[in-house]
């Protein structure tokens, strides 16, 4: 039985970004990246000027995946906010948000066109045009 293709932006990030990274499936991930996709990280070494650099950054990341404690995905129109909690992610050591990452993906016609990291959930949600989830 074959898997159903992701239909929504949130499913695209779940299946063709997170699960593709987990499975080491760069081909599936690459199918969602455009030649002009950019990634603006909170650290300078995470800046990627084009799709090839994004894919190379993911390739390096896949070799040392962190032990993830929590994942939250929030759909906001053409954006999906990914919040990850893991001891090895986030801001440089000693900063307030160590252990957390807040990433906004912008999608157009099923393709990831921009990835941008933020230091807080509030900043990420504002950038995506959404509000923080109401659940506790």
C-alpha positions as CSV (number, residue, x, y, z in Angstrom):
1,X,0.0,0.0,0.0
2,X,1.5,3.3,-1.0
3,X,1.3,6.4,1.1
4,X,-1.0,9.2,0.2
5,X,0.7,12.3,-1.1
6,X,0.7,15.3,1.3
7,X,-2.2,17.6,0.5
8,X,-1.8,20.6,2.8
9,X,1.2,22.8,3.7
10,X,1.3,21.3,7.2
11,X,1.4,17.8,5.7
12,X,4.1,18.8,3.3
13,X,6.3,20.0,6.2
14,X,5.5,16.9,8.2
15,X,6.0,14.3,5.4
16,X,8.4,15.9,3.0
17,X,10.6,17.8,5.4
18,X,10.6,16.2,8.9
19,X,9.9,12.6,7.8
20,X,12.3,12.9,4.8
21,X,15.1,14.1,7.1
22,X,14.3,11.3,9.6
23,X,14.4,8.7,6.9
24,X,17.4,10.2,5.1
25,X,15.4,10.8,1.9
26,X,17.0,13.8,0.3
27,X,15.2,13.0,-3.0
28,X,11.8,13.5,-1.4
29,X,12.9,16.6,0.4
30,X,14.6,18.1,-2.7
31,X,11.4,17.7,-4.6
32,X,9.9,20.4,-2.4
33,X,12.9,22.9,-2.6
34,X,13.1,25.4,-5.5
35,X,16.4,26.7,-7.0
36,X,15.7,30.0,-5.3
37,X,14.7,28.7,-1.8
38,X,16.5,30.5,0.9
39,X,17.1,29.7,4.6
40,X,17.9,32.5,7.1
41,X,19.0,31.0,10.3
42,X,19.5,32.7,13.7
43,X,23.2,31.8,13.4
44,X,25.2,33.1,10.4
45,X,26.4,29.6,9.4
46,X,22.7,28.6,8.8
47,X,22.2,31.2,6.0
48,X,21.6,29.5,2.7
49,X,21.3,31.7,-0.4
50,X,19.7,29.1,-2.8
51,X,18.1,25.7,-2.9
52,X,21.4,23.8,-3.4
53,X,22.7,25.3,-0.2
54,X,19.5,24.4,1.7
55,X,19.8,20.8,0.5
56,X,23.5,20.7,1.5
57,X,22.7,22.1,4.9
58,X,20.1,19.4,5.4
59,X,22.5,16.7,4.2
60,X,25.0,17.9,6.9
61,X,22.3,18.1,9.6
62,X,21.0,14.6,8.8
63,X,24.3,13.2,9.9
64,X,23.8,14.5,13.5
65,X,20.1,14.6,14.2
66,X,19.3,15.8,17.7
67,X,17.2,13.9,20.3
68,X,13.9,15.7,19.8
69,X,11.7,16.0,22.9
70,X,8.7,17.9,21.3
71,X,7.5,19.0,17.9
72,X,4.7,21.5,17.1
73,X,3.4,22.4,13.7
74,X,1.0,25.3,13.1
75,X,-0.5,26.2,9.7
76,X,-0.8,29.9,8.9
77,X,-2.0,30.2,5.3
78,X,1.1,30.0,3.0
79,X,3.3,29.5,6.1
80,X,3.9,26.7,8.5
81,X,5.5,27.3,11.9
82,X,7.7,24.4,13.2
83,X,8.6,24.5,16.9
84,X,11.2,22.0,18.0
85,X,12.5,21.3,21.5
86,X,15.8,19.4,21.7
87,X,18.9,20.1,23.9
88,X,21.2,20.6,20.9
89,X,19.1,23.0,18.8
90,X,18.4,26.7,18.9
91,X,20.5,29.7,19.8
92,X,24.2,29.5,20.7
93,X,25.0,28.2,24.2
94,X,24.3,30.6,27.0
95,X,21.5,32.4,25.2
96,X,17.9,32.3,26.5
97,X,16.4,30.1,23.8
98,X,19.0,27.2,23.8
99,X,17.1,23.9,23.3
100,X,14.4,25.4,21.1
101,X,14.0,26.2,17.4
102,X,11.2,28.2,15.8
103,X,11.1,27.9,12.0
104,X,8.8,29.5,9.5
105,X,8.4,27.8,6.2
106,X,6.8,29.7,3.3
107,X,5.2,27.6,0.6
108,X,3.9,28.4,-2.8
109,X,2.1,25.8,-5.0
110,X,3.5,22.9,-2.9
111,X,7.1,24.1,-2.9
112,X,9.1,25.5,0.0
113,X,10.3,28.9,-1.1
114,X,11.7,30.3,2.2
115,X,12.8,29.0,5.5
116,X,13.5,31.5,8.3
117,X,14.5,30.8,11.9
118,X,13.3,32.9,14.9
119,X,14.4,33.1,18.5
120,X,10.8,32.8,19.9
121,X,7.5,31.2,19.1
122,X,5.9,34.7,19.3
123,X,8.2,36.1,16.7
124,X,7.7,33.1,14.4
125,X,4.0,33.2,14.7
126,X,3.9,37.0,14.0
127,X,6.1,36.6,11.0
128,X,3.8,33.8,9.7
129,X,0.7,36.0,10.2
130,X,-0.7,33.8,12.9
131,X,-1.3,33.8,16.6
132,X,0.0,31.4,19.3
133,X,-2.1,28.2,19.6
134,X,-4.8,28.5,22.3
135,X,-4.3,25.1,23.8
136,X,-2.3,24.5,27.1
